[in-house]
Amino acid sequence: MEMEQKHFTVHQLSVFRTVAQHLSYTRAADVLYLSQPAVTQQVRTLEQALGTRLFARSGRGIVLTPAGEELLRHAEQLLTL
């Protein structure tokens, strides 16, 4: 049985980390000098590659899911290297 490859980019990890730090797609877009739809699409593409949700809606904001919290720990390490 063949394992499916999961492809994502360093840029997607960086965008994800910024959204996670600010818990806001709009604030992350401002920090990254990207449009909010572009940030949303990068996170959505990363979620599709990983096959899991990274953020959940909470009231008017967003929070990290358990998978998002775990990915953030790894992303911080990878992006620091």
C-alpha positions, 0 to 999 in steps of 0.5 A, a space after each residue: 500500500 502506497 502512502 499519500 504524500 502531503 505537500 505544503 510550503 514554507 510560505 504556507 507554514 509562515 502564514 499559518 504561524 502568523 495567523 496563529 500568533 494573532 488569531 486573526 486572518 485580517 491582522 495576519 494579512 496586514 503583518 504579511 502585506 497580503 490580502 485577507 483572502 490570500 491568507 485564508 487561501 494559504 491556510 485552507 491549502 495547508 489544511 487540505 494538504 494535512 487533511 485536518 482543520 487548524 482553526 475553529 471559529 469561537 464567537 467572532 474570532 478563531 482559536 487553534 484546534 488541537 492539531 493546529 496547536 501541535 502544528 504551531 509547535 513544529 512550525 516554530 521549530 522549523 521556521 527557526 532553523 
